Amino acid sequence: EPVRGFVVDGAKAIQCDACYLALPLLSAFGAAIGTSRALQLKPTWKVLPIIWTAIVGESGTSKTPAHQLVMQFVEEIQGKALRQHEQDLTKHETYIIHYEKKLAEWKRPKKKDDKGYTYDPPEKPTPPAAKRYFVNDTTVEALAIILKDNPRGLLLTRDELNGWIGSFDRYSAGKGGADAAHWLSMFNGGSITVDRKTGD
């Protein structure tokens, strides 16, 4: 409890198999723990709480309502984090204005303080990173950037399993082998290095 009660009551309300709620909930809990904890089975072997689950069922068996019921909690937390990020971006814009003013002053011929010492240019403010808790439609390249800013990890969730598998070859002219290999590397929390051009 309270997880058991949520699963039993939710399955009864939706009229679906309890595993439709329990399995995505296990994955969500694993993502919530993230890299903050790991089982150390041997000195060089750690197992992170990465729990891959997939629901397979006939159409009309309430897979989507069950998925939505579980995800409402993650989406609520994500919504709060993104609203906070918008506020942080607004503050960052103010910091950039002050930075540009100081930089313009620094670029003037006088680059010495009152004692005659030269001083360095002002440090450019780093843009705030968005705290992310889940993704549902992403490329490996985009995911690498998100994970760089969220090293604790996050939840990959898809309402339709076929949509996720189908996305493997979205940008590779039908040759999704590279994406599949990356996902296999990430299966146990392994690292990947992405060297493709992905903008910033």
N, C-alpha and C positions, 0 to 999 in steps of 0.2 A: 504494500500500500504506500502511497496512493496510486501507483502505476497500475496495479492489478485492477483496482476499482474502475479506473478510467477505461481500461481495455474492455472489461466485462460490460460496463454500462454503455460504452460507446458502441460496441458490437450489437448490443440488444436494441439500442435506439435506431441504429442504421439498418439493422437486420442483415448483418454480414458476418463472415467468419472472423473470430477474434484475432487471427493471425494478420488480417488486413490492417489492424491497428498496431499489434504488438511488434511486427517486424520493422516497419518504418520508424517506430518509436525507439527500438534498439539502436538503429543507425543514428538517429538524432541524438541519443544519449552518448554514443561513442564520439560523435562530432563535438558534443558539448565538453566532454573530457579532453578531447584533442591530444596535443603533445604534452599536456601538463602531467600525464602519468603514463607509465609503460610497465609491462611485465618483463622482468629480466630473467629469461630462462637459462641463459648461459652468460659468461662474462662478455661475450661479443654478440649476443643475440637478444635484442629487445623486441617486444611485440606491442605495438600501439593499439589503442582501442578502435581500430577501423573495422566496422561491421558492414559488409556489403549484403544487402537484402533485395529481393525482387519478389513481387507478388504476381503469380500467374493464375488467372481465373477467367471464366467465361464472361463475355460481355453482359452487362446488366446485373452483375453480382455485387455492386456498390464498392468497387475498388477505389474510384475517384472520391466519393464522399468520405471514405475512411482516411484516405491520404490527406485530404483537405483538413479534416478534423485534427490530425496529428500536426500538420504543418502550421496551423493557425498560431501556435505558440512561438515557433521559430520566426514566422513572418512578423509577429508583433514585436519581438526583440530586434529584428532586422530593421523594421520601420523606425523604431526609436533611434537606433544607431545612425541611420541615414539622415534623419532630421537633425541630429547632433552634428553630423558631418557638414550639412548645409550651413549651419551656424558657424562652424569652424572655417569653412571656405570664405564666408563673409568677413570674418576677422582677418583671415589671411590676405584678403584683398586690401584691407587697411594697412597691414604690415608691408605689403608690396609698395604701396604709395609712399610710406615713410622711407622704405629702402631706396626707392628711386630718387627721392629727394636727397638723401644722404649720399647716394652714388653721384648725383649731379654735382654736389658740393665737392666731393672728392676729386672729380675730374677737372675741376678748375686748376689753374696753374699752381696755386698754393696747396701743397700737400704736406705741410709741416704744422705741428701744433705750436703753442706759444713758446715752448722751450727749444724749438728748432728740430724736434724729432719728426721724421717722416712717419706717416701712419698708413696702415693697410686699408684697402677699400672695405666698405661695409659688407657683412656677410648676408647673402641673399636668403630670405626666409624659405624654409622647406615647406612645400604644400602639405596640408594634412592628409593622411591616408584614411580612407573609409574603412571602418570596422565592418567586416563582413562575416556573416554566420552561415550563409548558404549560397549556392549557385544552382541554376537549373538548365540554362541553355548557354553553354560556353565552349570555346575552343581551348585546346591545350595551351596555346600561346597566351590567351587572355587569363586562363587559370593560373599560369605561372606568375604573372604580374600580381594577381590578387593574393596568391599565397605568399609572395615576397612581403607584402604588407600585412599579412595575417599568418605569421608562422605557427600559430597554435593549431591551424587547420580550419576546415569548414565542411559543411554538409553538401554533398551533391545529391539533388533530389529531382526526379523526373516522374511525372504522372504516368507517362507511357514509356516503358522500357525500350520499345522499338524506336522512339524518337531519339533516345540517347545513342543507341547503337548506330542508327542511321546518320547521326552527326559526325561519325568518325571520318567519313570521306566527303564531307561537305565542301571543303576547299582544295581537294586534291584530285579532282577529275576522276572520281571513282576509285582511287587507290588509297584506302584508309588504313593501310598497314602501319604507317608511322604513328598515327593517333592511337591505334590499338596497342602498339608497343609501349607508348607512353603511359597509357592507362594501366597496363600490366605492371609497369615499374612502380606506379603509385599504389598498386593493390595493397602492398604491405607497408606503405609509407616511404618507399624508396625515393631518392632524389632524381630530378630530371633537370637538364640544362637546355634551354630553348635559345637558339641563336638566330631565329628568323626575324626579319624586320617586322616589328609590331607597333610602330609609332613610338610614343614615349616609353 
